[in-house]
Amino acid sequence: MSSLTSRALEVPGAHLHYEVQGRGPVLMLIGHPMGVAGFGAIAPLLAEDYTVVTYDPRGFGLSTIDDPDQEGEPDLLADDVRRVLEAVGDGPAHVFGSSGGAVTGLALTAHYPGHVRALVAHEPPLALTLPDAEEARAGIHDIYDTYRNSGIGAAWERFFAFTGINMRPQDEDAAPQPPSAEAVATSERFFAHGLLPIALYQPDFSALQAAPTRVMVAGGTTSKGQFAQRAAVALTERLGTDLVDFPGGHSGFITGTKDFAAALRRTLA
C-alpha cells in the first residue's frame, strides 16, 4: 500500500494543507467546502493507479486564511490549486472536482489550461447556467439571507430544500447530536463567504472550449432533477458536450465509493 504524506504550502493570503499518496499520473481531487477528509475513502482506492492529491481549501480544515472575511472566489481558489499542482510537479494533472470543487476545476482549466490534462466536473452548482437562472439566483440569495437572519441551522434546512440533497442521518429516530466546533466553523465560512461566489460564478466558456484540456461534466444517476445535477446538464449544453453519468447522487464518491472510483477510472481512461 502506498504511503501518504501530509504537506504544507504558503500561498498569498493563506497556508494550505494538502496530502499526496499513490504512484502514477497525478490526479487531484477538489471539493468545496469539503477538503481532504471528504475524499478519505476514495483516495486510497484511486492511489492504486494515480498519484492522488487532496487539499483543504483556504479557510477550511487545516488550511488557514489571513483574512477571515475574504470571499471564496473560484478564480482565487483555482490559483491555490494551481500552486499545489506546481508543488507536486510531474506536469499536467487529471483533476476531479465535485460540487464547489467542480467550479474551482472549471476556473482552473479556464485560467491555467496547461496544468490540467483532463477535468471531470461533477455536479457543479452553477445557478446561472440554468434555464430558470433568475429563480435559481433568488433561491441562492434566500439561503444566504436565511443564514444572516437565522443562523446555520436554518440555512442548512433551506439549502437542503432548495438543492434536493439529503444529507441527514439515516437513523431518523436517533437523538440529534450537536455539531462539532469544526463543523460549525465550516458552515459559518461556507454560508458567509463561499455560497454566493461559487453558486453565482459564471465560467469562461470561450476559454474552456479553447483549452486543450478534455473537459467532462458528470451528474449522478440518483440525483436527476436536483439543483446541482440540473446545473451539470445545463453546463454540457453550453459546452456542447454530453453528460457523463456517475453512480449515486451528489456525494456518490462517499456513499458508493468502489463503484464511483471505477467510473472515474473509466472516464479518465
N, C-alpha and C positions, 0 to 999 in steps of 0.2 A: 504494500500500500504506500502511495506517495506521501511524503511528508508535507506538512502545512507550515508555512512561515507567516508570521504577522509582521507588517512593516508600517512605517510612518513616513509621511511626506508633507513638507511645508509648502504651501501654495499661498498666493496673495490673499490675505484675509482669513486663512483657515489652516488647520492642522488635520490632515486626512489620515485615517486608519484604513489599511487595506490588507488583504490576505491573498496568498498565492499557494496553489497546490497542483500537483499533477505534472505531466510532461506532454509535449506535443505542441501543436499550434495554439496560440493564445486565444482564449475565449473569455471575454469579460461579461459578467452578469451584473446588470444595473437595475436597481429599484429606486423608488422614492414614494414615501419616506422610508421604506424598508431598506435595510442595509445588509451587512454580512450575515447576520443571524437568520434572516428570512430565506437565504439560499443554503442554509446549513445541511439540509437533506439532499438536495440535488447536486450540489457542487462536488462532493466526493464521487458520485456516480460518473459525472462528466470528466472528472480528473483522470479517469482511466484512458481517455483519448486526447485530452486537451490540457494545456497549462491554464487552469481556471483562476481568474482574478475576480475577487469580490471586494466591495468597499462600502464604508458608511458615508453617505452624502454629508456635506458640511452641515454642522448643527445637529446631527443625529448620531446615536450610538457613541462610539469612541472618537468621532471626528468633531473637533471643536471649531468654533467660529468666533472671530474677533468682534464682530458687530451682531449681537443677537437680534437686531431689528432688520438685518439685511434680507431682502426678498430672495426667494429661491428661484431666480430666473433660470430657465432651461439653458440659455446660452452660457451663463456663468457656470452652471453645473457641468455642462459639456466641456468647458475648459478645464475643470478639475479632472474629469475622466481622461481627457487628452494628456494631462500631465502624469497621471497614474500609468497610462499605457506607455508613455515615453520612458518612465522609470523602470517598467518591466522589460521593455525592449522587444526584440525579435520581430520588428516590422508590423505591417497592418494586422489587425486583430479581427476575429469574429466577435460580434457583440450581440448579446441578447438583453433587451430591455423590456421590463414589464411595468404596466401602469405608468406612473410618473417617470419611471426609468426608461420606458419606451419613448417618451417625449424627449428626455435627455439624449437618448440614442439618435433620434431624428436631428436634433440640434448638432450633435457631434458629427454626424455624417454630412450635414449641410456645410458646416464650417471647417471641418478637418477631414475631408474625404479620403486623403491619403493614409489616414490612421485606421480606416475601417474596411476590411475585406468584404464582410457580409454583415448585414444588420437584420435581426429578427425583432420587429417591434410588436410586442404582444399587448393588445388591448390598450393602446394609448388613449387616455381620456380627453380627447380634443373636442371640446364642446362646439367650437366654431366651424368644424368641418361638417356638422350635421345639417340636414335639410331644415330642421327646426332650430337653427342656431340661436336665434334670439330667445326662444323659450328656454333652451338649454343654458344660455348665459344667465338668464334670470334665476334659474334653478341653482346654479353655482353661487351666485351672489346671495341667494336666500340661505344657503348653508353657511356662508361666511357671516352674514348678519346674525344668524341664529347663534353662532359661536360667540360673536361680540356681545350679544344681548343676554344669552342664557348659558354660556359655558360649553365645555367639550362634550358632556353627556348628551345634551340636547342636539348639539351639532352632529354627533355621530348618528343619532336617530334620523335626523334629516338627511344625512349623507346616505345611509342605507336605503332609505325610502326613495331617494332620487336616483341612485345608481342601480338599484335592484340587487346589490350584492348582499349576501347573508353571511356575516362573519360571527354570528352569535354562537355561544356554546351549544353543542349538540344536545346536551342534557338540560332541557328547559326547566326541569324540576330542581336542579342544583341551586343552592343558595348563591346569589351574586357575590362575587369577590371584588373588593376594592382594587382599582388599577394600581400597578406599581408606580413608583416615582418616575421611572424611566418611561413608562407608557404615557403618563401624564405629560411629561416634557415633550415626548414625540408628538402627541396630539396637539399640544399648545403651539409648537412650531409649525406643524403641518397646516393647521387651520389659519394661523395668523399670517404665515409667510410663504406657504407652499401651494395652497389650494388654487388661488386666483392666478398666479403666474403660470402654473402648469396647465390647468384646465382651459384657460383662455389664450394659451400660446397659439400663434399662427406659424406653422412651419414654412420654410422657404422651399416651395415646391419646385421652382426652377432649379435651385441648387441641388435638390435631391434627385431630380431627373437627369441632371447633367453629370452627377457624380459617377465615378467608375464602380462604386460600391453596389453590390447586389442587395437591394432593399426589399425585404419581405415583411408583410403585415400579417399578423396572426390574430385569431379570435378563438374563444373557447367553444367547444361543442355543446356545453351545457349552460352557456351564458348568452345564448342568442336572444336578442331583444333588449338586453341590458344596455345601459348607457355606454360603457366602455367598448362593448362588442359592436354596438351600432356605430360608434365613432371609428372603430377599426375598418368596418365595411365602407364607411364614407371616405376614409383615407385612401383605400385602394381605388376608389372611383376617381379621386383627384390625381392619383399617381398613374392610373391606367394599368394596374396590376390585379392579380387575383388574390383573394383572401386564402390564407393557409389555416386550415382547421387544426387546432391543438386539443388534446383530450382535457376534459374538465372545464372548469369555469375560470373566473378571473385569477384565482390562486391555484390553478391546476398543478403547478410545479410543487405545491406543498401537499395538496390532498391526494394526488396520484403521481407521486414522484417518478417511479420507474417508467410508466407509460409516457410521461411528459419528457423525460430525458431521452427516451428512444425517438420520440417525434422530433425533438430538437436536433438530434444527431442526423436523422434522415433529411431534415430541412437544410442543414448546413452542408450536407454531403454533395 
